[in-house]
Amino acid sequence: MPGTSRCMVDENELQEIIESIRESIPEQMRQAQEVTRERDEILNSAKADAERTIAAAQAQALEMVQEQGLYKTAEREARRIIEEANQQAGEIRSRADEYALQSLQALETQLTATLNTVRNGISSLRNEPVPAAE
């Protein structure tokens, strides 16, 4: 309304904004849960791969001892294979953590934008000036 501190708000438009916000928050929470589930799957897979590699190394070492009688060589090779498996598992874990971090940071950005929309809607309903975006 001109000349006053009041403004007209289209109630239907405001209801649509509020409903949109209500619908987007569960989706964003699902996305966060999905990112966490994916990270857990990657870590579990890496652990299983490492365990298989270790089992293979142990089997290979035992076979070398039995067939060739080269205990020290087998032991060194087993240690090398185990170290390699542990290094690979660490790299996979690091990549999984980085993926989860990037996904959660993107989700944080989306949630911040949603929060700003909610705050602007509240300010509008209270007839307050809209704060500057954070």
C-alpha angles and dihedrals in degrees: 000000000000116000095019136083090243127099135196117246122196101234094203092051091048091049089051091051092049092048091048090053091048091052096046098052096064089047091052091049089050089051091053091049090048091052090050091047091049091050090050091049091050092049092046090049091049090049091049090048091050092049091050091048091049091048090049090049091050092048091048092049092050091049091050091052093047096044103036107017090230099138097162093047091049092048092051092047091048091051090049092050092046091049090049091050091049091049091050091048090050092050092049090047090050092050091047091051091049091050091049091048093051092047093048092047090053090049090050090055091051093048091048090054090049091049091051089052090051092048091049090050091050091048090049092051091049090048090240124144111266110254120235115267114267 
